[in-house]
């Protein structure tokens, strides 16, 4: 038998403030290692997709 947790829950909208520019990492908090370039790419893609979704 399935547990009660596996029952589908109602989807909640994402927190609109979580992706706001004020909450973004920058300056001393940005990545500095060799994965930094990919991390920046991912952020730009996420921003673009979020922007296209609102339009």
Phi and psi in degrees as a GROMACS rama.xvg file:
@    title "Ramachandran Plot"
@    xaxis  label "Phi"
@    yaxis  label "Psi"
@TYPE xy
-81.6543  149.326  UNK-2
-80.3045  167.617  UNK-3
-65.8224  -25.9057  UNK-4
-68.9552  -26.9334  UNK-5
-78.6104  -8.08048  UNK-6
-64.3464  144.605  UNK-7
-69.0743  136.623  UNK-8
-105.573  156.811  UNK-9
-66.5538  137.496  UNK-10
-75.8004  133.915  UNK-11
-101.661  146.624  UNK-12
-67.5518  153.632  UNK-13
-68.8299  157.011  UNK-14
-69.8825  115.277  UNK-15
-68.2419  -20.9104  UNK-16
-84.043  -15.2444  UNK-17
-65.9486  -28.4113  UNK-18
-104.068  11.8107  UNK-19
-69.7065  153.728  UNK-20
-58.8763  -29.5452  UNK-21
-67.93  -26.9508  UNK-22
-91.0004  -4.30331  UNK-23
-73.1917  150.32  UNK-24
-80.7367  142.639  UNK-25
-159.943  170.288  UNK-26
59.7637  -122.425  UNK-27
-68.491  -16.0559  UNK-28
-96.0602  -4.84651  UNK-29
-69.7931  159.891  UNK-30
-66.8365  144.362  UNK-31
-121.745  -4.43627  UNK-32
-87.1304  -169.886  UNK-33
-74.4881  -8.5591  UNK-34
-89.8198  1.83091  UNK-35
-62.2964  -41.2395  UNK-36
-61.1365  -44.6804  UNK-37
-66.3797  -38.436  UNK-38
-62.3942  -41.4734  UNK-39
-64.7282  -40.9375  UNK-40
-60.0257  -45.1121  UNK-41
-61.3876  -41.8167  UNK-42
-63.1443  -43.7767  UNK-43
-63.657  -41.1178  UNK-44
-64.6459  -44.5522  UNK-45
-61.7208  -41.6999  UNK-46
-62.972  -44.3377  UNK-47
-63.4608  -43.233  UNK-48
-65.5423  -39.6717  UNK-49
-63.8112  -40.3111  UNK-50
-66.5298  -44.0978  UNK-51
-65.6844  -32.8931  UNK-52
-68.2985  -29.4704  UNK-53
-79.8712  -21.8272  UNK-54
